[in-house]
Amino acid sequence: MEVWHISEEQEWKAEDLSRAADILRNDGLVAFPTETVYGLGGNALHQRAVLKIFEAKQRPADNPLIVHIADVSQLHQVMDEETALPEAAKVAMEQFWPGPLTLLLPANSALAEGVHPNLRNVGVRIPRHPAALKLLEAAGCPVAAPSANKSGKPSPTTAADVIEDMDGLIDGVVDGGACSVGLESTVAEIFDDHAVIYRPGHITREVLEDALQIPVVYAENLASSDSGESPQSPGMKYRHYAPEAKVHVWYGDSGRILVEMMKFIDDYNSAEIAVISERDFTGRVKSWKPPEGESYIGALSRELYRLLREFDRQGVRHVLVQGVPNTDMGAALMNRLGKAAEGRVKEV
């Protein structure tokens, strides 16, 4: 696997990424940083490249991919141009692109079939990370890119995470440092009079509603793991974001959360437990709390996947997590925690 180290201090140039772009054009796989998580990129127009993505990730064949483009001039390559865009969708593009918002748009027939299996729509976004934008510009083709990890595991937020999962399975990775957001993009479908969020993310329901001036709701009756439905968006149907350790989440009254965590620590081998909380558990178990001056929700959103991977490396068997209110950015965080915990979520 080739690794291209790109310094944040240098001036970003497309030619710096010419080798990686050439690999993408020729149906190879390149992982690259975005502001959310690292993506595993392949040419979205070529089925051969798309099938390689599914094989490397061991990803279920009906789980759709998000297509990344360098700018709106590439929309014609990924979107059915005969379908008129709602005005609210244009507003969303103007306000949130580049950025962590994926829009479900009518798919262009030129896209590889595996990108949006059995679906009329395809997820499209313009990432904000400068390395991603320069790579997409140099490649000159739309790039399908799910998170660059084995399916089901926590998403990668550093190049080292990608190498841990993908070494020997892909052609290379662009190392652009740690991701600044840390959770996957919001996925939304926008209509004339309302919008539907299929995966919560950094662009919250409240922010979207304020920007678009139409009602924004979360999708209901999401495809379950045992249903025959094709998921409308990544992150809906299958096991996601889960480490080897068992994740346990409590939310509600902070005092009761503390009581539940202490009971668990007393009942199990403390050497095999890690705690993620606003409170300081130093000296009792492995633990993390937000840095001084940072909010718990903001810091944990950025650090969650890194922590889950790090605790796995340390041999932790149980990760105890203080949950958060299911509003604003907390909705995205609780969505990921709920999937990582695989049902071990309790209100107290």
Secondary structure as the mmCIF struct_conf table of DSSP 4:
data_model
#
loop_
_struct_conf.conf_type_id
_struct_conf.id
_struct_conf.beg_label_comp_id
_struct_conf.beg_label_asym_id
_struct_conf.beg_label_seq_id
_struct_conf.end_label_comp_id
_struct_conf.end_label_asym_id
_struct_conf.end_label_seq_id
STRN STRN1 GLU A 2 HIS A 5
TURN_TY1_P TURN_TY1_P1 GLU A 8 GLU A 9
BEND BEND1 GLN A 10 GLN A 10
HELX_LH_PP_P HELX_LH_PP_P1 GLU A 11 TRP A 12
HELX_RH_3T_P HELX_RH_3T_P1 ALA A 14 LEU A 17
HELX_RH_AL_P HELX_RH_AL_P1 SER A 18 ARG A 25
TURN_TY1_P TURN_TY1_P2 ASN A 26 ASP A 27
STRN STRN2 VAL A 30 PHE A 32
BEND BEND2 GLU A 35 VAL A 37
STRN STRN3 GLY A 39 ASN A 43
TURN_TY1_P TURN_TY1_P3 ALA A 44 LEU A 45
HELX_RH_AL_P HELX_RH_AL_P2 GLN A 47 LYS A 57
TURN_TY1_P TURN_TY1_P4 GLN A 58 GLN A 58
TURN_TY1_P TURN_TY1_P5 ALA A 61 ASP A 62
BEND BEND3 ASN A 63 ASN A 63
STRN STRN4 ILE A 66 HIS A 68
BEND BEND4 ALA A 70 ASP A 71
HELX_RH_3T_P HELX_RH_3T_P2 VAL A 72 GLN A 74
HELX_RH_AL_P HELX_RH_AL_P3 LEU A 75 VAL A 78
STRN STRN5 MET A 79 MET A 79
TURN_TY1_P TURN_TY1_P6 GLU A 81 GLU A 82
BEND BEND5 THR A 83 THR A 83
HELX_LH_PP_P HELX_LH_PP_P2 ALA A 84 PRO A 86
HELX_RH_AL_P HELX_RH_AL_P4 GLU A 87 PHE A 96
BEND BEND6 PRO A 98 PRO A 100
STRN STRN6 LEU A 101 PRO A 106
STRN STRN7 ALA A 107 ALA A 107
HELX_LH_PP_P HELX_LH_PP_P3 ASN A 108 ASN A 108
TURN_TY1_P TURN_TY1_P7 SER A 109 ALA A 110
BEND BEND7 LEU A 111 LEU A 111
HELX_RH_3T_P HELX_RH_3T_P3 GLU A 113 VAL A 115
BEND BEND8 HIS A 116 HIS A 116
TURN_TY1_P TURN_TY1_P8 PRO A 117 ASN A 118
BEND BEND9 ARG A 120 ARG A 120
STRN STRN8 ASN A 121 ARG A 125
HELX_RH_AL_P HELX_RH_AL_P5 PRO A 130 ALA A 139
BEND BEND10 CYS A 141 CYS A 141
STRN STRN9 VAL A 143 ALA A 144
STRN STRN10 SER A 147 SER A 147
BEND BEND11 ALA A 148 ASN A 149
TURN_TY1_P TURN_TY1_P9 SER A 151 GLY A 152
BEND BEND12 LYS A 153 LYS A 153
HELX_LH_PP_P HELX_LH_PP_P4 PRO A 154 PRO A 156
BEND BEND13 THR A 158 THR A 158
HELX_RH_AL_P HELX_RH_AL_P6 ALA A 159 MET A 166
TURN_TY1_P TURN_TY1_P10 ASP A 167 LEU A 169
BEND BEND14 ILE A 170 ASP A 171
STRN STRN11 GLY A 172 ASP A 175
BEND BEND15 ALA A 178 ALA A 178
BEND BEND16 SER A 180 VAL A 181
BEND BEND17 LEU A 183 LEU A 183
HELX_LH_PP_P HELX_LH_PP_P5 GLU A 184 SER A 185
STRN STRN12 THR A 186 ILE A 190
BEND BEND18 ASP A 192 ASP A 193
STRN STRN13 ALA A 195 ARG A 199
BEND BEND19 HIS A 202 ILE A 203
HELX_RH_AL_P HELX_RH_AL_P7 ARG A 205 LEU A 212
BEND BEND20 ILE A 214 ILE A 214
STRN STRN14 VAL A 216 TYR A 218
BEND BEND21 GLU A 220 ASN A 221
HELX_LH_PP_P HELX_LH_PP_P6 LEU A 222 SER A 224
TURN_TY1_P TURN_TY1_P11 SER A 225 ASP A 226
BEND BEND22 SER A 227 GLY A 228
HELX_LH_PP_P HELX_LH_PP_P7 GLU A 229 PRO A 231
BEND BEND23 GLN A 232 SER A 233
TURN_TY1_P TURN_TY1_P12 PRO A 234 GLY A 235
BEND BEND24 MET A 236 TYR A 238
BEND BEND25 TYR A 241 TYR A 241
BEND BEND26 GLU A 244 ALA A 245
STRN STRN15 LYS A 246 TYR A 251
BEND BEND27 GLY A 252 GLY A 252
HELX_RH_AL_P HELX_RH_AL_P8 SER A 254 ASP A 267
BEND BEND28 TYR A 268 TYR A 268
HELX_RH_3T_P HELX_RH_3T_P4 SER A 270 GLU A 272
STRN STRN16 ILE A 273 ILE A 276
BEND BEND29 SER A 277 ARG A 279
TURN_TY1_P TURN_TY1_P13 THR A 282 ARG A 284
BEND BEND30 VAL A 285 VAL A 285
STRN STRN17 LYS A 286 TRP A 288
HELX_LH_PP_P HELX_LH_PP_P8 PRO A 290 PRO A 291
TURN_TY1_P TURN_TY1_P14 GLU A 292 GLY A 293
BEND BEND31 GLU A 294 GLU A 294
HELX_RH_AL_P HELX_RH_AL_P9 TYR A 296 ARG A 313
TURN_TY1_P TURN_TY1_P15 GLN A 314 GLY A 315
BEND BEND32 ARG A 317 ARG A 317
STRN STRN18 HIS A 318 GLN A 322
BEND BEND33 ASN A 326 THR A 327
TURN_TY1_P TURN_TY1_P16 ASP A 328 ASP A 328
HELX_RH_AL_P HELX_RH_AL_P10 MET A 329 ALA A 341
TURN_TY1_P TURN_TY1_P17 GLU A 342 GLY A 343
STRN STRN19 VAL A 345 GLU A 347
#
